Amino acid sequence: MKRKSAMMAVAGLALMSVTPAFAASPEVEAYCFAQAEQVRPALTQPEKEAYIASCIADATATQGRKSKY
C-alpha cells in the first residue's frame, strides 16, 4: 500500500509542475488584476476572482472560423 501511495504522490507532483498550455501571459494577468483593484465599490474576493477570470477570457479569446455556408 505504501508503494502505491508514493507513486500517486510522485504522479501528482509531476502533473502540478506542468505549465498549462493555454495560460495567459503575465502582462494580461497583471492588467486584469489592476483593473479589478480599480472597480468601485470594492469587490469581494470571490467577485474579484470572477472579474479577473472574465477579463483574462476576454483578452485571450480567439476568432472563430467562418462557416462555408
C-alpha positions as CSV (number, residue, x, y, z in Angstrom):
1,M,0.0,0.0,0.0
2,K,2.9,2.4,0.7
3,R,4.3,1.9,-2.7
4,K,1.0,2.8,-4.4
5,S,0.7,5.9,-2.2
6,A,4.2,7.0,-3.1
7,M,3.6,6.5,-6.8
8,M,0.4,8.6,-6.6
9,A,2.2,11.4,-4.8
10,V,5.0,11.5,-7.4
11,A,2.5,11.5,-10.3
12,G,0.5,14.3,-8.6
13,L,3.6,16.4,-8.2
14,A,4.6,15.8,-11.7
15,L,1.2,16.9,-13.0
16,M,1.2,20.0,-10.9
17,S,4.5,21.2,-12.2
18,V,3.4,21.2,-15.8
19,T,2.5,24.6,-17.1
20,P,-1.0,24.8,-18.7
21,A,-0.9,25.0,-22.5
22,F,-3.3,27.9,-22.6
23,A,-2.1,30.0,-19.7
24,A,-2.5,33.8,-20.1
25,S,0.6,35.9,-20.3
26,P,1.8,37.7,-17.1
27,E,1.1,41.0,-18.7
28,V,-2.6,40.1,-19.2
29,E,-2.9,38.8,-15.7
30,A,-1.3,42.0,-14.2
31,Y,-3.6,44.2,-16.3
32,C,-6.7,42.4,-15.3
33,F,-5.6,42.4,-11.6
34,A,-5.1,46.2,-11.8
35,Q,-8.5,46.7,-13.4
36,A,-10.1,44.6,-10.7
37,E,-8.5,46.7,-8.0
38,Q,-9.9,49.9,-9.5
39,V,-13.5,48.8,-9.6
40,R,-15.7,50.8,-7.2
41,P,-17.5,49.8,-4.9
42,A,-14.7,47.4,-4.0
43,L,-15.2,43.8,-5.0
44,T,-15.3,40.9,-2.5
45,Q,-12.6,38.2,-3.1
46,P,-14.9,35.8,-5.0
47,E,-16.2,38.7,-7.1
48,K,-12.6,39.8,-7.8
49,E,-11.6,36.3,-8.9
50,A,-14.6,36.2,-11.2
51,Y,-13.8,39.6,-12.6
52,I,-10.2,38.7,-13.3
53,A,-11.2,35.3,-14.9
54,S,-13.6,37.1,-17.2
55,C,-11.1,39.8,-18.1
56,I,-8.5,37.1,-19.0
57,A,-11.0,35.2,-21.0
58,D,-11.9,38.3,-22.9
59,A,-8.3,39.3,-23.5
60,T,-7.3,35.8,-24.8
61,A,-10.3,35.0,-26.9
62,T,-9.7,33.8,-30.4
63,Q,-11.7,34.4,-33.5
64,G,-13.9,31.5,-34.6
65,R,-13.8,30.1,-38.1
66,K,-16.3,31.3,-40.7
67,S,-18.9,28.9,-41.9
68,K,-18.7,27.7,-45.5
69,Y,-22.4,28.3,-46.0
